[in-house]
Amino acid sequence: MDQNHQLLLKRVTDARAALAEAVSTQNPFGLSQALDELEEALRQAREGGVEVPPESGDRVG
C-alpha cells in the first residue's frame, strides 16, 4: 500500500472518529462537518481505487 492510500485511509478513520464524537456530544454543527468530511474522504478513496474496510461497528447487509 502506498503512502497516498495510507493517507486516505487515515482521513476516513479520522472522519469516522469525528462523526462518533459529534454524535456522542449531540453537536449538530460538528455532525454536519463530520459527515461532509467523511463523504469527501470516502469519495476520494473510491476515485483513487482504495478499498476502505468497514468500521468495526458498521453493519453490512
Contacts in CASP RR format, 6 or more apart in sequence:
PFRMAT RR
TARGET T0000
AUTHOR 0000-0000-0000
METHOD contacts of the structure
MODEL  1
MDQNHQLLLKRVTDARAALAEAVSTQNPFGLSQALDELEEALRQAREGGV
EVPPESGDRVG
5 50 0 8 1.000
8 41 0 8 1.000
8 44 0 8 1.000
8 45 0 8 1.000
8 48 0 8 1.000
8 50 0 8 1.000
8 52 0 8 1.000
9 45 0 8 1.000
9 50 0 8 1.000
9 52 0 8 1.000
11 37 0 8 1.000
11 41 0 8 1.000
11 44 0 8 1.000
11 45 0 8 1.000
12 38 0 8 1.000
12 41 0 8 1.000
12 42 0 8 1.000
12 45 0 8 1.000
12 52 0 8 1.000
14 37 0 8 1.000
15 34 0 8 1.000
15 37 0 8 1.000
15 38 0 8 1.000
15 41 0 8 1.000
16 38 0 8 1.000
16 55 0 8 1.000
18 30 0 8 1.000
18 33 0 8 1.000
18 34 0 8 1.000
18 37 0 8 1.000
18 38 0 8 1.000
19 31 0 8 1.000
19 34 0 8 1.000
19 35 0 8 1.000
19 38 0 8 1.000
21 27 0 8 1.000
21 34 0 8 1.000
22 30 0 8 1.000
22 31 0 8 1.000
22 33 0 8 1.000
22 34 0 8 1.000
23 31 0 8 1.000
42 52 0 8 1.000
45 51 0 8 1.000
45 52 0 8 1.000
46 52 0 8 1.000
54 60 0 8 1.000
END
